[in-house]
């Protein structure tokens, strides 16, 4: 994974260097856009290795400084969950709302764009666990919330389907800080150190204005 992140970082640095050195965006081309991203989040944390692939959704506002460089500010929601029945049937859910800033280094190819993206921000995590024993004799509900900081690197591609609409595909790897989640019920309590490292893959639709 370190080699992978270094390779993506090198692509982003190269594209950004082009962005600062080459002419401004062509006339009659929109400088701002809104993009909706929908896809999956797959956790890569050892403590979450039994958690499944979950939903990821984002909305971002972007601005092109020129054809080769853009800035995005975004938010959204992603989650992962698991069900366990070791001692009692329990549904564990991890939910995250990110607030992020990202830089895009772009290689324009007529109607197509290839780009590297990198950024970071705050990730607001809350957990919900619902547990019940045999014949519903035992029931327990507990939750916790934390704020993490994190960063991501990724690659993407998009194509303009009209003068104002584009479609795209994007993949990112997310790293976050580690926090201690407090789980508890009426009988016992325990702590778990987790982060939200993971892979995010989305299909995108954007609107230029």
C-alpha positions as CSV (number, residue, x, y, z in Angstrom):
1,X,0.0,0.0,0.0
2,X,2.9,2.4,0.6
3,X,4.2,1.9,-2.9
4,X,0.6,2.4,-4.2
5,X,0.2,5.7,-2.4
6,X,3.6,7.0,-3.5
7,X,2.7,6.2,-7.1
8,X,-0.6,8.1,-6.9
9,X,1.1,11.0,-5.1
10,X,3.7,11.3,-7.9
11,X,0.9,11.4,-10.5
12,X,-0.9,14.2,-8.5
13,X,2.3,16.2,-8.1
14,X,3.0,16.0,-11.8
15,X,-0.5,17.0,-12.8
16,X,-0.5,19.9,-10.3
17,X,2.9,21.1,-11.6
18,X,1.3,21.2,-15.1
19,X,-1.6,23.1,-13.7
20,X,0.5,25.9,-12.2
21,X,2.7,26.3,-15.3
22,X,0.2,26.1,-18.2
23,X,-2.2,28.7,-19.5
24,X,-5.6,29.4,-18.0
25,X,-8.7,27.5,-18.8
26,X,-10.0,28.0,-22.3
27,X,-12.7,30.7,-22.9
28,X,-16.4,29.6,-22.9
29,X,-15.7,26.7,-20.6
30,X,-17.4,26.7,-17.2
31,X,-15.1,27.2,-14.2
32,X,-17.4,25.8,-11.4
33,X,-19.2,22.5,-11.0
34,X,-21.2,20.3,-8.6
35,X,-20.6,16.6,-8.6
36,X,-22.6,13.8,-7.0
37,X,-20.7,10.6,-6.2
38,X,-22.2,7.3,-5.3
39,X,-20.5,3.9,-4.6
40,X,-18.9,1.8,-1.9
41,X,-16.6,2.0,1.1
42,X,-14.5,-1.1,1.9
43,X,-12.8,-1.0,5.3
44,X,-9.1,-1.9,5.5
45,X,-8.6,-1.8,9.2
46,X,-7.6,-5.1,11.0
47,X,-10.1,-4.3,13.7
48,X,-12.9,-4.1,11.1
49,X,-11.8,-7.1,9.0
50,X,-15.2,-8.8,9.6
51,X,-17.2,-5.7,8.6
52,X,-18.7,-5.7,5.1
53,X,-18.5,-3.3,2.2
54,X,-20.9,-0.4,2.8
55,X,-22.5,2.5,1.0
56,X,-20.6,5.7,0.2
57,X,-22.2,8.9,-1.1
58,X,-20.7,12.4,-1.6
59,X,-21.5,15.8,-2.9
60,X,-18.7,18.3,-3.8
61,X,-18.4,21.8,-5.1
62,X,-15.5,22.3,-7.4
63,X,-13.7,25.2,-9.1
64,X,-11.3,24.9,-12.1
65,X,-8.4,27.3,-11.8
66,X,-7.3,26.2,-15.3
67,X,-7.6,23.1,-17.5
68,X,-5.1,21.3,-15.3
69,X,-5.9,22.2,-11.7
70,X,-9.1,22.2,-9.7
71,X,-10.2,22.4,-6.0
72,X,-13.1,20.5,-4.4
73,X,-14.9,21.0,-1.1
74,X,-17.2,18.1,-0.2
75,X,-19.2,16.2,2.3
76,X,-21.3,13.1,2.3
77,X,-21.8,9.8,4.2
78,X,-20.4,6.3,4.3
79,X,-20.9,3.3,6.5
80,X,-19.9,-0.3,7.3
81,X,-21.5,-2.9,9.5
82,X,-21.4,-6.5,10.7
83,X,-23.6,-9.0,12.5
84,X,-22.2,-11.3,15.2
85,X,-23.8,-14.0,17.3
86,X,-20.9,-15.2,19.5
87,X,-22.7,-14.5,22.8
88,X,-25.8,-12.7,21.5
89,X,-27.0,-11.6,18.1
90,X,-25.6,-8.1,17.6
91,X,-25.7,-5.6,14.7
92,X,-22.7,-3.2,14.8
93,X,-22.8,-0.1,12.6
94,X,-20.1,2.5,11.9
95,X,-21.4,5.7,10.3
96,X,-19.2,8.6,9.1
97,X,-19.9,12.1,7.8
98,X,-16.8,13.7,6.2
99,X,-16.0,17.4,5.6
100,X,-13.1,17.6,3.1
101,X,-11.0,19.7,0.8
102,X,-9.3,18.1,-2.2
103,X,-6.9,19.1,-5.0
104,X,-7.2,17.7,-8.5
105,X,-4.4,17.5,-11.0
106,X,-5.9,17.0,-14.4
107,X,-4.7,15.7,-17.8
108,X,-7.3,16.9,-20.3
109,X,-8.0,14.8,-23.4
110,X,-10.6,16.5,-25.5
111,X,-14.0,15.5,-23.9
112,X,-12.2,13.2,-21.4
113,X,-10.2,14.1,-18.2
114,X,-7.8,11.9,-16.3
115,X,-6.9,13.1,-12.9
116,X,-5.3,12.5,-9.6
117,X,-7.0,13.7,-6.4
118,X,-5.6,14.2,-2.9
119,X,-7.0,15.9,0.2
120,X,-8.2,15.5,3.7
121,X,-10.4,16.8,6.4
122,X,-12.5,15.9,9.4
123,X,-14.5,12.7,9.7
124,X,-17.4,12.5,12.2
125,X,-17.9,8.9,13.3
126,X,-20.8,7.5,15.3
127,X,-21.4,3.9,16.1
128,X,-24.6,2.0,16.9
129,X,-24.8,-1.5,18.3
130,X,-28.1,-3.4,18.9
131,X,-27.8,-6.8,20.7
132,X,-30.4,-9.4,21.8
133,X,-30.1,-12.8,23.3
134,X,-32.1,-16.0,22.7
135,X,-35.9,-15.6,22.7
136,X,-35.2,-11.8,23.1
137,X,-34.6,-12.3,26.8
138,X,-31.5,-10.1,26.6
139,X,-31.5,-6.7,24.8
140,X,-29.0,-4.0,24.7
141,X,-28.4,-0.8,22.7
142,X,-25.3,1.4,22.9
143,X,-23.5,4.0,20.9
144,X,-20.5,6.3,20.8
145,X,-19.2,9.2,18.7
146,X,-15.8,10.5,17.8
147,X,-14.1,12.9,15.4
148,X,-11.2,11.7,13.3
149,X,-8.8,13.5,11.0
150,X,-7.8,11.9,7.7
151,X,-6.4,12.2,4.2
152,X,-6.9,10.4,0.9
153,X,-5.3,9.9,-2.5
154,X,-6.9,8.6,-5.6
155,X,-7.3,8.5,-9.4
156,X,-10.3,9.2,-11.6
157,X,-11.6,9.8,-15.1
158,X,-14.6,11.7,-16.5
159,X,-16.2,12.4,-19.8
160,X,-18.4,15.3,-20.9
161,X,-21.7,14.1,-22.3
162,X,-22.9,17.7,-23.0
163,X,-21.6,21.2,-22.5
164,X,-22.9,21.2,-18.9
165,X,-22.9,17.5,-17.8
166,X,-20.1,15.0,-17.2
167,X,-19.9,11.4,-15.9
168,X,-17.0,9.8,-14.1
169,X,-15.4,7.0,-12.2
170,X,-13.2,7.6,-9.1
171,X,-11.2,5.5,-6.7
172,X,-9.6,6.7,-3.5
173,X,-7.7,5.2,-0.5
174,X,-8.6,6.8,2.8
175,X,-6.3,7.0,5.9
176,X,-7.6,8.3,9.3
177,X,-6.4,8.8,12.8
178,X,-7.1,6.0,15.3
179,X,-9.7,6.5,18.1
180,X,-11.0,4.5,21.0
181,X,-14.6,3.4,20.7
182,X,-16.4,2.9,24.0
183,X,-18.9,0.0,23.9
184,X,-21.1,-0.7,26.9
185,X,-24.3,-2.2,28.2
186,X,-25.8,-3.0,31.5
187,X,-23.4,-5.8,32.3
188,X,-19.9,-4.9,31.0
189,X,-17.9,-2.4,29.0
190,X,-14.9,-2.6,26.7
191,X,-12.9,-0.3,24.4
192,X,-11.8,-0.9,20.8
193,X,-9.1,1.1,19.0
194,X,-10.2,1.6,15.3
195,X,-9.5,3.8,12.3
196,X,-11.6,4.2,9.2
197,X,-8.9,3.3,6.7
198,X,-10.5,2.0,3.5
199,X,-11.0,2.0,-0.2
200,X,-13.7,4.2,-1.7
201,X,-15.0,3.7,-5.3
202,X,-17.7,5.9,-6.8
203,X,-19.6,6.6,-10.0
204,X,-20.0,10.4,-10.5
205,X,-22.3,12.7,-12.3
206,X,-21.4,16.4,-12.4
207,X,-22.9,19.7,-13.6
208,X,-20.9,22.6,-14.9
209,X,-21.9,26.2,-14.3
